[in-house]
Amino acid sequence: MRILIVEDDAALARGVVASLRLSGFAVDHEASGADVLPLLRQEAYALVVLDLGLPDRSGFAVLREIRRAGLTVPVMILTARAAVADRVTGLDLGADDYLAKPFDPAELEARVRALVRRGHGRPDPIVSCADLVLDRSGQVATLAGRHLPLRKRELAILESLITRAGRVVSKERLVAEVFGFDEEISPNAIEVYVARLRRHFGAAGPRIVTLRGLGYLMEPGPAEDRGGEGR
């Protein structure tokens, strides 16, 4: 899922971006508040991690703009201002969570995962399609009880597909949810990751059907030969 980090501390931002990307998220970074609203109108972010002490405007002002625009994207405030009054203000303005600096990266990642799940209406970290089970908290996938040794990108693609099982997911949506704006990707990257998932599933796993010009569809049941349109 795609996350926007709004933080002017370059070193901290690099660390947060790197940590979340290692966890399988697509992450974009902005150092000021001016471009946040246009970005949110352009891209369907799963979460905004927002610093309060931005150079051009208060994070509270940015949060107020987001909510007044009618955007319901989850927002986590990440700041050194830990006073109760600041937390109350942030939550009253529409923040979904508040984490004070300094923080443990593991706690940040856990809170991010929880907010992303809640924002997608799937608070349970466990999602499944037939015998395929994905634990989004532990980033572990199993098929009929067998552990699948998936890499981070493969897990990210799997999460996008399994949480929308039975619905078509466009290639553009997968790219948006798996890769950040500043990451270089090959034209056939999604096809490569989908092919790897199919190999991991084997004949007994769910089908990932290719609908040419539309995207991909995950269906339960054993794989079938679809003449190049399926597996």
Disulfide bonds with the S-S distance in Angstrom:
none
